[in-house]
Amino acid sequence: MTWGDAPADDVLRGPGRPGLADRLERWVADARVADAAVRRGRERWLRDVAEQEASLAGTLLDHGERASTVTVRTLAGRAHQGQVEVVGVDFVGLRLRAGGVAMVATAAVSVVRTAPGDERSVGDRAVSTDLLLADVLRELAADRERVLLVTGGGADAVSGELRSVGRDVAVVRTDGDPPGTAYVPLGAITEATLT
């Protein structure tokens, strides 16, 4: 097809200019690049906003859902490695790699480490339970579970049968011959491990 004496492609292209099809392909490619940049920028912005809303409990919830292994270190220097089973208002419960369950008061957590290469957690979710460590201890006392209760800076620990939990005290029938009784203030308990 021609326009007068010039081929149609020359009319659309003009002298020294690429053809319409070439220009359209370039415009589409430029639009895709711009759209991808906008999309990456928006994703980065949403991630930044979510990270600003992050909490320790939310981070632990994320790792629990992924069943990833974490190491929870305490202010007393103790370490527990396992999978997050439950996140309460004031504690995290771990299924330990070595066996058993440990519940650590969140106020006693100094750092949570993930395995190398583990996916980064955003942690912007809120805990949707009102479960407290004292509530869990009351349930364990009803079953006379054997526990190790660690207090304060980690220097004191009491092990034995958890006999009862009152308003502010846990009663443990301690190991030994003869066995004794220990009264542990609930507010002092930083860790409870089922033994």
PyRosetta script that sets phi, psi and omega in degrees:
from pyrosetta import init, pose_from_sequence

init()
pose = pose_from_sequence("MTWGDAPADDVLRGPGRPGLADRLERWVADARVADAAVRRGRERWLRDVAEQEASLAGTLLDHGERASTVTVRTLAGRAHQGQVEVVGVDFVGLRLRAGGVAMVATAAVSVVRTAPGDERSVGDRAVSTDLLLADVLRELAADRERVLLVTGGGADAVSGELRSVGRDVAVVRTDGDPPGTAYVPLGAITEATLT")
pose.set_psi(1, 139.1)
pose.set_omega(1, -179.3)
pose.set_phi(2, -131.7)
pose.set_psi(2, 157.7)
pose.set_omega(2, 173.9)
pose.set_phi(3, -115.5)
pose.set_psi(3, 103.9)
pose.set_omega(3, -174.5)
pose.set_phi(4, 67.9)
pose.set_psi(4, -124.0)
pose.set_omega(4, -179.2)
pose.set_phi(5, -96.4)
pose.set_psi(5, -10.1)
pose.set_omega(5, -176.3)
pose.set_phi(6, -95.7)
pose.set_psi(6, 141.5)
pose.set_omega(6, 174.9)
pose.set_phi(7, -62.8)
pose.set_psi(7, 151.8)
pose.set_omega(7, -177.8)
pose.set_phi(8, -58.9)
pose.set_psi(8, -38.8)
pose.set_omega(8, -178.7)
pose.set_phi(9, -61.5)
pose.set_psi(9, -36.6)
pose.set_omega(9, 178.4)
pose.set_phi(10, -68.3)
pose.set_psi(10, -35.4)
pose.set_omega(10, 179.7)
pose.set_phi(11, -65.8)
pose.set_psi(11, -46.2)
pose.set_omega(11, -179.3)
pose.set_phi(12, -69.9)
pose.set_psi(12, -32.3)
pose.set_omega(12, -175.8)
pose.set_phi(13, -87.6)
pose.set_psi(13, -40.1)
pose.set_omega(13, -173.4)
pose.set_phi(14, 77.4)
pose.set_psi(14, 160.6)
pose.set_omega(14, -177.7)
pose.set_phi(15, -65.5)
pose.set_psi(15, 127.2)
pose.set_omega(15, 175.7)
pose.set_phi(16, 77.5)
pose.set_psi(16, 6.5)
pose.set_omega(16, -179.2)
pose.set_phi(17, -110.8)
pose.set_psi(17, 148.6)
pose.set_omega(17, 177.1)
pose.set_phi(18, -68.4)
pose.set_psi(18, 159.8)
pose.set_omega(18, 180.0)
pose.set_phi(19, -69.9)
pose.set_psi(19, 165.1)
pose.set_omega(19, -178.5)
pose.set_phi(20, -59.2)
pose.set_psi(20, -43.0)
pose.set_omega(20, -179.6)
pose.set_phi(21, -61.1)
pose.set_psi(21, -41.9)
pose.set_omega(21, 178.6)
pose.set_phi(22, -63.6)
pose.set_psi(22, -43.0)
pose.set_omega(22, -179.2)
pose.set_phi(23, -66.3)
pose.set_psi(23, -40.3)
pose.set_omega(23, 178.2)
pose.set_phi(24, -62.3)
pose.set_psi(24, -43.5)
pose.set_omega(24, 178.0)
pose.set_phi(25, -59.8)
pose.set_psi(25, -41.9)
pose.set_omega(25, 179.1)
pose.set_phi(26, -66.0)
pose.set_psi(26, -41.9)
pose.set_omega(26, 179.2)
pose.set_phi(27, -62.8)
pose.set_psi(27, -43.3)
pose.set_omega(27, 179.1)
pose.set_phi(28, -63.7)
pose.set_psi(28, -43.9)
pose.set_omega(28, 179.0)
pose.set_phi(29, -62.5)
pose.set_psi(29, -43.4)
pose.set_omega(29, 178.4)
pose.set_phi(30, -62.8)
pose.set_psi(30, -40.0)
pose.set_omega(30, 179.2)
pose.set_phi(31, -65.0)
pose.set_psi(31, -39.6)
pose.set_omega(31, 178.1)
pose.set_phi(32, -64.1)
pose.set_psi(32, -42.7)
pose.set_omega(32, 179.1)
pose.set_phi(33, -63.0)
pose.set_psi(33, -45.6)
pose.set_omega(33, 179.6)
pose.set_phi(34, -63.7)
pose.set_psi(34, -42.1)
pose.set_omega(34, 179.7)
pose.set_phi(35, -64.2)
pose.set_psi(35, -42.1)
pose.set_omega(35, 178.2)
pose.set_phi(36, -63.3)
pose.set_psi(36, -39.9)
pose.set_omega(36, 178.7)
pose.set_phi(37, -64.6)
pose.set_psi(37, -42.0)
pose.set_omega(37, 177.7)
pose.set_phi(38, -63.6)
pose.set_psi(38, -43.7)
pose.set_omega(38, -179.9)
pose.set_phi(39, -62.8)
pose.set_psi(39, -43.9)
pose.set_omega(39, 177.7)
pose.set_phi(40, -63.6)
pose.set_psi(40, -41.0)
pose.set_omega(40, 178.0)
pose.set_phi(41, -62.6)
pose.set_psi(41, -41.5)
pose.set_omega(41, 179.1)
pose.set_phi(42, -66.9)
pose.set_psi(42, -43.2)
pose.set_omega(42, 178.1)
pose.set_phi(43, -61.3)
pose.set_psi(43, -42.1)
pose.set_omega(43, 179.0)
pose.set_phi(44, -63.9)
pose.set_psi(44, -42.3)
pose.set_omega(44, 179.4)
pose.set_phi(45, -63.7)
pose.set_psi(45, -44.6)
pose.set_omega(45, 178.5)
pose.set_phi(46, -62.7)
pose.set_psi(46, -40.5)
pose.set_omega(46, 178.1)
pose.set_phi(47, -64.3)
pose.set_psi(47, -42.3)
pose.set_omega(47, 178.6)
pose.set_phi(48, -61.7)
pose.set_psi(48, -43.7)
pose.set_omega(48, 178.8)
pose.set_phi(49, -62.8)
pose.set_psi(49, -45.2)
pose.set_omega(49, 179.6)
pose.set_phi(50, -61.8)
pose.set_psi(50, -42.0)
pose.set_omega(50, -179.9)
pose.set_phi(51, -65.5)
pose.set_psi(51, -30.6)
pose.set_omega(51, 177.4)
pose.set_phi(52, -70.4)
pose.set_psi(52, -20.8)
pose.set_omega(52, 178.5)
pose.set_phi(53, -96.9)
pose.set_psi(53, 4.0)
pose.set_omega(53, -174.5)
pose.set_phi(54, -65.5)
pose.set_psi(54, 150.2)
pose.set_omega(54, 174.6)
pose.set_phi(55, -137.0)
pose.set_psi(55, 162.1)
pose.set_omega(55, 177.4)
pose.set_phi(56, -61.9)
pose.set_psi(56, -44.9)
pose.set_omega(56, -179.8)
pose.set_phi(57, -61.1)
pose.set_psi(57, -43.2)
pose.set_omega(57, 178.8)
pose.set_phi(58, -62.8)
pose.set_psi(58, -39.9)
pose.set_omega(58, 177.8)
pose.set_phi(59, -64.0)
pose.set_psi(59, -43.5)
pose.set_omega(59, 178.6)
pose.set_phi(60, -64.4)
pose.set_psi(60, -38.7)
pose.set_omega(60, 176.1)
pose.set_phi(61, -59.5)
pose.set_psi(61, -45.1)
pose.set_omega(61, 179.2)
pose.set_phi(62, -58.8)
pose.set_psi(62, -45.5)
pose.set_omega(62, -179.0)
pose.set_phi(63, -69.0)
pose.set_psi(63, -34.0)
pose.set_omega(63, 176.7)
pose.set_phi(64, -64.0)
pose.set_psi(64, -42.4)
pose.set_omega(64, 179.3)
pose.set_phi(65, -64.8)
pose.set_psi(65, -33.0)
pose.set_omega(65, 179.4)
pose.set_phi(66, -85.5)
pose.set_psi(66, -4.6)
pose.set_omega(66, -177.6)
pose.set_phi(67, 55.1)
pose.set_psi(67, 34.4)
pose.set_omega(67, 178.5)
pose.set_phi(68, -83.9)
pose.set_psi(68, 153.4)
pose.set_omega(68, 179.5)
pose.set_phi(69, -85.3)
pose.set_psi(69, 131.4)
pose.set_omega(69, 177.8)
pose.set_phi(70, -127.0)
pose.set_psi(70, 158.1)
pose.set_omega(70, 171.5)
pose.set_phi(71, -114.8)
pose.set_psi(71, 121.6)
pose.set_omega(71, 178.1)
pose.set_phi(72, -103.1)
pose.set_psi(72, 117.3)
pose.set_omega(72, 177.2)
pose.set_phi(73, -102.3)
pose.set_psi(73, 145.0)
pose.set_omega(73, -178.6)
pose.set_phi(74, -105.8)
pose.set_psi(74, 165.3)
pose.set_omega(74, 177.3)
pose.set_phi(75, -60.5)
pose.set_psi(75, -24.4)
pose.set_omega(75, 178.8)
pose.set_phi(76, -82.0)
pose.set_psi(76, -2.5)
pose.set_omega(76, 178.8)
pose.set_phi(77, 90.0)
pose.set_psi(77, 3.7)
pose.set_omega(77, 177.9)
pose.set_phi(78, -81.2)
pose.set_psi(78, 155.5)
pose.set_omega(78, -179.0)
pose.set_phi(79, -134.2)
pose.set_psi(79, 139.8)
pose.set_omega(79, 177.3)
pose.set_phi(80, -129.9)
pose.set_psi(80, 125.6)
pose.set_omega(80, -180.0)
pose.set_phi(81, -113.8)
pose.set_psi(81, 129.4)
pose.set_omega(81, 179.2)
pose.set_phi(82, 174.7)
pose.set_psi(82, -163.3)
pose.set_omega(82, 179.8)
pose.set_phi(83, -105.2)
pose.set_psi(83, 139.8)
pose.set_omega(83, 179.0)
pose.set_phi(84, -69.0)
pose.set_psi(84, 122.0)
pose.set_omega(84, 179.1)
pose.set_phi(85, -99.4)
pose.set_psi(85, -38.8)
pose.set_omega(85, -176.6)
pose.set_phi(86, -150.9)
pose.set_psi(86, 145.3)
pose.set_omega(86, 173.9)
pose.set_phi(87, -124.3)
pose.set_psi(87, 116.1)
pose.set_omega(87, 179.1)
pose.set_phi(88, -100.6)
pose.set_psi(88, -174.1)
pose.set_omega(88, 179.4)
pose.set_phi(89, -61.5)
pose.set_psi(89, -41.0)
pose.set_omega(89, -173.5)
pose.set_phi(90, -128.0)
pose.set_psi(90, 16.7)
pose.set_omega(90, -179.0)
pose.set_phi(91, -156.3)
pose.set_psi(91, 165.2)
pose.set_omega(91, 171.6)
pose.set_phi(92, -125.8)
pose.set_psi(92, 135.4)
pose.set_omega(92, 177.9)
pose.set_phi(93, -106.1)
pose.set_psi(93, 129.1)
pose.set_omega(93, -178.2)
pose.set_phi(94, -117.3)
pose.set_psi(94, 136.2)
pose.set_omega(94, 167.4)
pose.set_phi(95, -86.3)
pose.set_psi(95, 111.7)
pose.set_omega(95, -171.8)
pose.set_phi(96, -74.4)
pose.set_psi(96, 144.2)
pose.set_omega(96, 177.2)
pose.set_phi(97, -62.6)
pose.set_psi(97, -33.6)
pose.set_omega(97, -179.1)
pose.set_phi(98, -79.4)
pose.set_psi(98, -4.3)
pose.set_omega(98, -177.6)
pose.set_phi(99, 105.4)
pose.set_psi(99, 148.6)
pose.set_omega(99, 179.7)
pose.set_phi(100, 92.7)
pose.set_psi(100, -176.2)
pose.set_omega(100, -178.3)
pose.set_phi(101, -132.2)
pose.set_psi(101, 137.3)
pose.set_omega(101, 175.0)
pose.set_phi(102, -123.5)
pose.set_psi(102, 136.6)
pose.set_omega(102, 174.7)
pose.set_phi(103, -115.9)
pose.set_psi(103, 124.3)
pose.set_omega(103, -176.2)
pose.set_phi(104, -117.9)
pose.set_psi(104, 128.4)
pose.set_omega(104, 176.3)
pose.set_phi(105, -62.7)
pose.set_psi(105, 132.1)
pose.set_omega(105, -177.5)
pose.set_phi(106, -63.2)
pose.set_psi(106, -27.7)
pose.set_omega(106, 177.4)
pose.set_phi(107, -67.1)
pose.set_psi(107, -18.4)
pose.set_omega(107, -179.8)
pose.set_phi(108, -96.7)
pose.set_psi(108, -4.0)
pose.set_omega(108, -178.6)
pose.set_phi(109, -77.7)
pose.set_psi(109, 127.6)
pose.set_omega(109, 176.6)
pose.set_phi(110, -98.9)
pose.set_psi(110, -34.2)
pose.set_omega(110, 178.7)
pose.set_phi(111, -161.6)
pose.set_psi(111, 147.7)
pose.set_omega(111, 173.1)
pose.set_phi(112, -117.5)
pose.set_psi(112, 122.5)
pose.set_omega(112, 179.4)
pose.set_phi(113, -112.5)
pose.set_psi(113, 143.8)
pose.set_omega(113, 176.2)
pose.set_phi(114, -104.1)
pose.set_psi(114, 166.9)
pose.set_omega(114, 176.8)
pose.set_phi(115, -68.7)
pose.set_psi(115, 149.4)
pose.set_omega(115, 177.3)
pose.set_phi(116, -55.2)
pose.set_psi(116, 135.4)
pose.set_omega(116, 179.0)
pose.set_phi(117, 83.1)
pose.set_psi(117, -2.7)
pose.set_omega(117, 179.0)
pose.set_phi(118, -67.1)
pose.set_psi(118, 141.8)
pose.set_omega(118, -179.3)
pose.set_phi(119, -60.0)
pose.set_psi(119, 137.4)
pose.set_omega(119, 179.7)
pose.set_phi(120, -68.3)
pose.set_psi(120, 139.4)
pose.set_omega(120, -179.1)
pose.set_phi(121, -100.2)
pose.set_psi(121, 141.4)
pose.set_omega(121, 178.1)
pose.set_phi(122, -82.9)
pose.set_psi(122, -47.7)
pose.set_omega(122, 174.1)
pose.set_phi(123, 72.1)
pose.set_psi(123, 31.0)
pose.set_omega(123, -176.5)
pose.set_phi(124, -94.9)
pose.set_psi(124, 10.2)
pose.set_omega(124, -179.0)
pose.set_phi(125, -93.2)
pose.set_psi(125, 156.7)
pose.set_omega(125, 178.7)
pose.set_phi(126, -100.9)
pose.set_psi(126, 149.5)
pose.set_omega(126, 175.6)
pose.set_phi(127, -69.0)
pose.set_psi(127, 131.8)
pose.set_omega(127, -175.9)
pose.set_phi(128, -108.9)
pose.set_psi(128, 31.4)
pose.set_omega(128, 178.5)
pose.set_phi(129, -130.2)
pose.set_psi(129, 160.4)
pose.set_omega(129, 174.6)
pose.set_phi(130, -112.9)
pose.set_psi(130, 18.6)
pose.set_omega(130, -178.4)
pose.set_phi(131, -69.2)
pose.set_psi(131, 127.0)
pose.set_omega(131, 179.4)
pose.set_phi(132, -109.8)
pose.set_psi(132, 156.9)
pose.set_omega(132, 177.5)
pose.set_phi(133, -58.1)
pose.set_psi(133, -40.2)
pose.set_omega(133, 179.0)
pose.set_phi(134, -60.2)
pose.set_psi(134, -36.7)
pose.set_omega(134, 177.9)
pose.set_phi(135, -63.9)
pose.set_psi(135, -42.9)
pose.set_omega(135, 179.5)
pose.set_phi(136, -64.4)
pose.set_psi(136, -42.9)
pose.set_omega(136, 179.3)
pose.set_phi(137, -62.7)
pose.set_psi(137, -37.7)
pose.set_omega(137, 176.7)
pose.set_phi(138, -60.7)
pose.set_psi(138, -43.0)
pose.set_omega(138, 178.6)
pose.set_phi(139, -64.9)
pose.set_psi(139, -39.4)
pose.set_omega(139, 179.0)
pose.set_phi(140, -66.7)
pose.set_psi(140, -36.3)
pose.set_omega(140, 178.6)
pose.set_phi(141, -65.4)
pose.set_psi(141, -36.1)
pose.set_omega(141, 178.7)
pose.set_phi(142, -61.1)
pose.set_psi(142, -29.3)
pose.set_omega(142, 178.9)
pose.set_phi(143, -97.8)
pose.set_psi(143, 4.6)
pose.set_omega(143, 179.6)
pose.set_phi(144, 54.2)
pose.set_psi(144, 43.5)
pose.set_omega(144, -179.5)
pose.set_phi(145, -66.8)
pose.set_psi(145, 150.6)
pose.set_omega(145, 173.5)
pose.set_phi(146, -86.7)
pose.set_psi(146, 131.5)
pose.set_omega(146, -175.3)
pose.set_phi(147, -136.2)
pose.set_psi(147, 161.3)
pose.set_omega(147, 167.0)
pose.set_phi(148, -119.9)
pose.set_psi(148, 115.7)
pose.set_omega(148, 177.8)
pose.set_phi(149, -103.6)
pose.set_psi(149, 125.0)
pose.set_omega(149, 178.9)
pose.set_phi(150, -108.9)
pose.set_psi(150, 137.1)
pose.set_omega(150, -177.3)
pose.set_phi(151, -119.1)
pose.set_psi(151, 160.2)
pose.set_omega(151, 172.6)
pose.set_phi(152, 41.4)
pose.set_psi(152, -123.3)
pose.set_omega(152, -175.5)
pose.set_phi(153, -77.9)
pose.set_psi(153, 7.0)
pose.set_omega(153, 176.8)
pose.set_phi(154, 91.1)
pose.set_psi(154, -4.9)
pose.set_omega(154, -178.8)
pose.set_phi(155, -75.3)
pose.set_psi(155, -28.2)
pose.set_omega(155, 179.8)
pose.set_phi(156, -104.5)
pose.set_psi(156, 134.2)
pose.set_omega(156, 176.0)
pose.set_phi(157, -145.1)
pose.set_psi(157, 143.4)
pose.set_omega(157, 179.6)
pose.set_phi(158, -127.1)
pose.set_psi(158, 129.2)
pose.set_omega(158, 177.1)
pose.set_phi(159, -124.4)
pose.set_psi(159, 149.7)
pose.set_omega(159, 179.5)
pose.set_phi(160, 153.0)
pose.set_psi(160, -159.2)
pose.set_omega(160, -178.9)
pose.set_phi(161, -88.6)
pose.set_psi(161, 124.3)
pose.set_omega(161, 178.3)
pose.set_phi(162, -75.9)
pose.set_psi(162, 111.2)
pose.set_omega(162, -173.2)
pose.set_phi(163, -88.8)
pose.set_psi(163, -41.6)
pose.set_omega(163, -178.9)
pose.set_phi(164, -163.5)
pose.set_psi(164, 161.5)
pose.set_omega(164, 175.5)
pose.set_phi(165, -135.0)
pose.set_psi(165, 120.3)
pose.set_omega(165, 179.0)
pose.set_phi(166, -96.2)
pose.set_psi(166, -158.4)
pose.set_omega(166, -179.7)
pose.set_phi(167, -60.7)
pose.set_psi(167, -40.5)
pose.set_omega(167, -176.6)
pose.set_phi(168, -141.9)
pose.set_psi(168, 18.1)
pose.set_omega(168, -177.8)
pose.set_phi(169, -145.0)
pose.set_psi(169, 141.8)
pose.set_omega(169, 172.8)
pose.set_phi(170, -106.9)
pose.set_psi(170, 137.4)
pose.set_omega(170, -179.5)
pose.set_phi(171, -110.4)
pose.set_psi(171, 123.2)
pose.set_omega(171, -177.8)
pose.set_phi(172, -120.5)
pose.set_psi(172, 129.1)
pose.set_omega(172, 172.4)
pose.set_phi(173, -84.2)
pose.set_psi(173, 107.4)
pose.set_omega(173, -170.7)
pose.set_phi(174, -77.3)
pose.set_psi(174, 157.8)
pose.set_omega(174, 175.5)
pose.set_phi(175, -72.5)
pose.set_psi(175, 158.3)
pose.set_omega(175, 177.4)
pose.set_phi(176, 135.8)
pose.set_psi(176, 171.2)
pose.set_omega(176, 179.8)
pose.set_phi(177, -130.7)
pose.set_psi(177, 100.1)
pose.set_omega(177, 4.5)
pose.set_phi(178, -82.2)
pose.set_psi(178, 156.7)
pose.set_omega(178, 177.5)
pose.set_phi(179, -67.1)
pose.set_psi(179, 155.0)
pose.set_omega(179, 178.2)
pose.set_phi(180, -122.3)
pose.set_psi(180, -171.8)
pose.set_omega(180, 178.4)
pose.set_phi(181, -127.3)
pose.set_psi(181, 135.4)
pose.set_omega(181, 176.9)
pose.set_phi(182, -122.7)
pose.set_psi(182, 139.4)
pose.set_omega(182, 178.4)
pose.set_phi(183, -112.4)
pose.set_psi(183, 116.0)
pose.set_omega(183, -173.8)
pose.set_phi(184, -114.6)
pose.set_psi(184, 118.8)
pose.set_omega(184, 177.1)
pose.set_phi(185, -60.2)
pose.set_psi(185, 132.1)
pose.set_omega(185, -178.5)
pose.set_phi(186, -58.4)
pose.set_psi(186, -38.0)
pose.set_omega(186, -179.1)
pose.set_phi(187, -66.4)
pose.set_psi(187, -16.7)
pose.set_omega(187, -179.6)
pose.set_phi(188, -90.4)
pose.set_psi(188, -14.5)
pose.set_omega(188, -175.2)
pose.set_phi(189, -76.1)
pose.set_psi(189, 121.7)
pose.set_omega(189, 177.6)
pose.set_phi(190, -105.0)
pose.set_psi(190, -22.8)
pose.set_omega(190, 179.0)
pose.set_phi(191, -146.7)
pose.set_psi(191, 145.5)
pose.set_omega(191, 172.3)
pose.set_phi(192, -136.4)
pose.set_psi(192, 119.2)
pose.set_omega(192, -179.2)
pose.set_phi(193, -117.4)
pose.set_psi(193, 132.7)
pose.set_omega(193, 174.9)
pose.set_phi(194, -76.8)
pose.set_psi(194, 128.3)
pose.set_omega(194, -176.6)
pose.set_phi(195, -109.6)
pose.dump_pdb("model.pdb")
